[in-house]
Amino acid sequence: MPVVNSIAAGAADLTEWRRWLHRHPEIGFELHDTSAFVAARLTEIGVDELHTGIARTGIVALIRGRGEGPTIGLRADMDALPIAERTGAEHASTNPGAMHACGHDGHTTMLLGAARYLAETRNFAGTVALIFQPAEEGLGGARAMVEEGIMDRFAIAEVYGLHTSPVHAPGTFQTRPGPIMAGVAEFTIEIEGQGGHGAFPQGARDPIAAALQIGQALMTILARNASALDNVVVSICQIHSGTAHNIIPDGATLNGTVRTFRREVQEMVERRMAEICAGVGAAMGVEARLTFSVDIPATVNAEAETAFAAEVAREIAGVDAVDTDVEPVMGGEDFSFMLESRPGAFLVIGQGEGPFLHNPAFDFNDEIAPVGASWFARLVERRLPLKATAAA
């Protein structure tokens, strides 16, 4: 496949970098060794500015081209997951209970590969902001970086991201304009009743009976409150209550997740959940308190930027290897915070079929690193072209 020649020539380095990262996974915001490794590579590469300590362990590095122009942001996430690895690979995790099970080691490597090429050639007019993000896995690292002002501080005009996929052919690209990944919210419903003897329920206010009623009623939100054309998931994932077979407990707790693509639908679900809790609580003689927290908004690709990113992908992978009408998925991605702040696009790059993301047997396919790095690099060169020089 037509990857950039010099990036392909450096594939062995990319593999070495990626496997170092895989052997040394870190979680959340505590990416001290990971961040130091990335900063060292960026220093060797020769970036113009290196800004560390953003959102604790995040990095933004700048590379300036050979002319004036806007700044394009390229993002890679760096954090691992709290999973015990079972790949059996020679480069398996050396940190017990942590592993790169979502390809973030590969994402970081692809962006480093693009950075080396861009710093060597500088065949563009403008600036590239390389964004290396901590804490993508549910802790809001992208939100933290945006709230610390990276978009304004570095005058980023557009932002692009890439994620590996173990369900698509190696080196293919998938994306779509509009929503591509769901917004994620979590809820907790705490039910306070009055305990008693299981043989004498008339003397208690049973929180378990209320929990069952609330759980069933929540499912009606999808069937009777959401449009049939809206994609909505409401999942109760935990129920906690009771200590013995003959004791009605004082309380019960339900926890779960809500996935939607539109903020107004998410707000409707929250409102209906609160109404159901209040109504069932009143009917059952208990107090049901809802806590609803929005973790990340939906990942929404800008139309023009997505079309451009797909065009670059076709240059790298071929016309038939790029799907611009991929089905949106209900999983979440906190790159959404960056896309809320600036226009841009999020793409998926296939690595071949294998264990799925967040599986202890998952491993990134090193063969696609030059492909992703080439896409990042060509995206910059085509988005920030050098102006033709008039003949003397």
N, C-alpha and C positions, 0 to 999 in steps of 0.2 A: 504494500500500500504506500502511496506517495507521501511519506513523512518527510520532514525537513532533513536533508542529508546530514548536516552536522549534528543534529539532535540524535539521529539514528546511530551515528558514529560514536556517540557518547553513551550508548545504551548500557554498557557495562557499569559505568559510574552510577547511572540511575538505579540499576539493580542493587548495587552495593549500598547506596543511600537508603533505598526503600527497606532493605533487609535489616540495616542497622536500626531504623525506626521501628520495624516490626519486633525486633528483639528487645527493645527498650520502651514498651508502651507506658503511657501515663494517662491519668484520668482527670476529666473536668478542667478546672483552671490550674491545677498543679502540674504544669508541663515544663518543669524547670530544665531537665536534661534535653527534652525534645526541642524546646525553644533555643537552648544554647547550641544544639547541633545545627538547627536551621540558620541561626544567626551566623555561625561559623562558615557555613557553606555560602551564604549571601556575601559575607566579607571576602571570601576567596573569589567569588564570581565578579566582584567589583561594582556593587550597586552604588548609586550616588549618595543615598541617604538610608540609614538603618535606624528605625525607631522601635525600640523594644519596651516591654513592660506595659503594653496597652491591654486593658482588661486583664491585668496581672501578668500573663505570660504570652500575650499576643504580639504580633510583629507586623509592622508596615514598612516595606522597603520601596524606595523610589528608583527608577531607572529613567533617565532623560534621553530622548532621541536627538536627532540632528536637525531640529527645527522646532518652531513654536507650535503649540497645539494643546488640546484639552488633555485631561487625565482620565485614563481608563483603569478601573479596578478589576483585578483578578483575584479570586478568593479560593483558598484551600483550608479545610479544617484539619486539625492536628491531633485531636484527642482520641483515646482508645476507650474500651468498654470494660466494665467489671465482670469479665468472663474468664474462666480457666480454659486455656487453649488446649485443643485436641487435634491439631493438624499433623503432628509428627514431623514437622519440617525441621531441617537443620537450623533454620533461622527463627525457630519458635521463641515465644516470649520467655524472657528470663525474670520477669516480674510476676510472681505468683498471684493469680486472681485477676490479672489484667491482660488484655490482648487487643490487637487491632482486628476486630471482627466486622468492620464496616468499611474498610478500604481507605481510611483517612491517611494511613502511611503512604498509600499510592497517590492520593490526591496531592499531598505535600510534595512528593517526589516529582509528579508531573509539573507542578508549578515551579519547582526548583530547576527542572530541565529547561523550561521555557525562559526562566530568568537568566540562565547562563547564556543561552543563545541571544536573547535580546540585549544583554550587556555587551556581548562581543560584537554584534552587528550594528545595533542602534539604527536600523533601517526604518525609522519612523519619525514622525514629527509630533511631538507632544511628550507626555509622561505616562509611565506605567506605574501603578501602585499595586504592589504585591501584598496581599492581605493573608496572613497566616493566623488562623483563628483558633482559640481554645474553646473547649466546653460546648461543642455542638450537641452532644448527646444529652439533651433535656435540661441543660443548665443555663441556656441563654447566652452563650458566648458572643454570638453575632449581635444580639441586642446590646450587650455590654460595650462592644466596640463602637456601635453606632451611637450609643448614649455618651460615650467618651469623645464623640465629635470627629471621627475619622473622615467622614464624608466631606465636611466643611473644612477641616484642618488641612486636608490634602487635595481639596478642590476636585474630588472625584465626580465625574459627570455621568458615567455608566459603570455597571458592575456585572461580572459574569462568573459563573461557577460551574463545576463539573463533578459528577458522582459516578462511580463505577457500578455496573450491574452484572450480577451473576446469572441472569436469565436471558441475556441477549448475546448474539454472536460477537466474537472478539473484533474490536475496532469499529463497530457500528455505533451510530449516534441516534438518540431518541430525545424528542422534545415536543413542545406544543406551545402556541401562544395562549395567554390566559392562565387559569389555575392548572397547575401540574401536580402539586402536592397539597394535602389538606391542612387546614388550621387545626390546632390541637388545644383542647381544654381538658382540665381535670375537675372532678367534683367529689365532694364528700358530703354525705347526708348523715347527720348525727341525730338519733332518735332517743329521746328521754321519756321513759315511762315510769312504771312502778312495779318492782318485782314482787314475786309471791310464790306460793306453792303450786306446782304443776297440776295437782289434783283439785285445786280450788281457784281456777282462773278468774272467777267473778270478783275476787279480792285484789286483782292486779290490773294494771294497764299495760297490756302486752306489747312491747316494742317489736318483737319478732313478727307478730301478726301485721303490725303497721308496715314493717320493712317489706313483707311479701306484697302487700297492697301497693306500696309505692313502687316496688320493682316492676310489677305488672303494668301499672299506670304509666310509667316512663316509656314503655314500648309503644304506647298509643301516640306519642309525639311524632314518631316516624309515620304512622299509619293515618293520622287524622289532623296533624298540625302542619307538617312539612308538605310542600308540593311534591307530587310524584316525579317531577323533573329535577328536584334537588337531591344531591347526594349527602346523606346524613347517616352517621353511625353514633348510636348511644349504647355503650357497653358497660354493664355493671361487672366489675372485675374482682371485687372483694366484698364479702359479707362477714362481719365479725359480731358475735354475740354469744352469751351464755357460758356456763361453766359445768353444768351437770344435767342429767336426763330428767330431773324432776323439779328443777328450779326455773321459774320464769324470771329472766334477768331484768335489771333496771333499764338497760339501754342496748342499742344496736347501732352499728355503723355500716354504711354502704359507701364504696369507693368505685370510681370508674372513669371512663374517658368519653369525650364527645369529639367527633371529627366532622368538619364541614368545609365547604369551599367559599362560602360567602359570609361576611361578618354579620349581616342582618339575620341570616338563618341561625348563626351561633347565638345571637342575642335572643331570638325567639325561643330557642331550646332552653336557654337559661331561665327566661321568664316563665315558661310552662313548667319547668322543673320546680321552681319556687312555688308556683300556684298549686301544683300537685302535692308538694310537701305540706303546705298550709292546709289544704283541703282534707287530705287523708289524716293529717295530725289532729284536726278538729273532730273529724268523724270517729277516730279511734281513741280519742282522749289522751293523746301523747303530744309532745313537742318535737317537731321535725325541723332541724336547722340545716339549710343548704349552704355550703361553701363552694363557689364556682370560680375557678381561676383559669384565665387564658394564658397558656404557655407560649404558643407561637401562632401568628396568623397564617393564613394560606399562602403558599408560594405561588405568586402570580407573575408570569412572564409578560413583559411588554411586547406588543405585537411586532413593531419594526425591529427592535433589537433581536428578537427571537428569529425573525426571518434572516437577518444578517448573520447571526451565529450559525444557523443551519446552512447557509450558503458557504461559510468557511468550512464547516464540517464536510460538506460535499466535496470541496476541493481536496481535503485530506483523505477521506474514506471512499469517495465515489458516490454518484447520485443515488444508486440503489441501496447504499448502506446508511442512508439518513432517513429517519421517519419523523415527520413533523406533525403527526396526528396521533401520537401515543396516548393511550388511555391515562387519565389522571389517576393517582393512587391516594389511598386514605392515610398513608404514612405521612409524617411531618418532617420538615427540614427548616432549621432556623436561619438559613440564607434568606428566608422570607423577610426578615427585618431589614436586610440590606436592599432587597427589591422594593420594600415599602418606602425606603429613603431615596432610592435612585432607580431609573429605568435600567433594565438589563434582562438577562436570561439565564436560566438554569438548564443544563443538559445532562443526559445520562450517556455514558460510554460503556458499551458491552465488553465483557471480559471472558465470555464463554460460560456455558452452563456448569454449575457446581453448587456446593453448599451455599445456602442463602445468607444474606446479611444478618449479623448478630448471632450466627451459628458458631459454636466453638471449633468447627472444622473449616471455617471460611479462611481463604487466603487470597490476597490480591495477585492478579496475573501480571508479572513483570513485563510480559511481551507488549502490553498495551501502553506502557508508560511513555514511549516515544510518540505514540499516536496522540495521546492527550496533551503532551508537551507541545507538539507541533500545532495542535488546534489553538492552544493559548497563544503561541507565538504568532501564527498567521492572523489570528483575530486582531492582534495589535497592529501588525503591519498593514492590514487592509483597512482597519478603522482609522488609523492615523497615518495616511500615506504621505511620503515625502513629495513636495511639489516639484514638478519638472523644472529643470534649470534651462533657461533660454540659451540657445547657442550663441557663442561669442561672435 
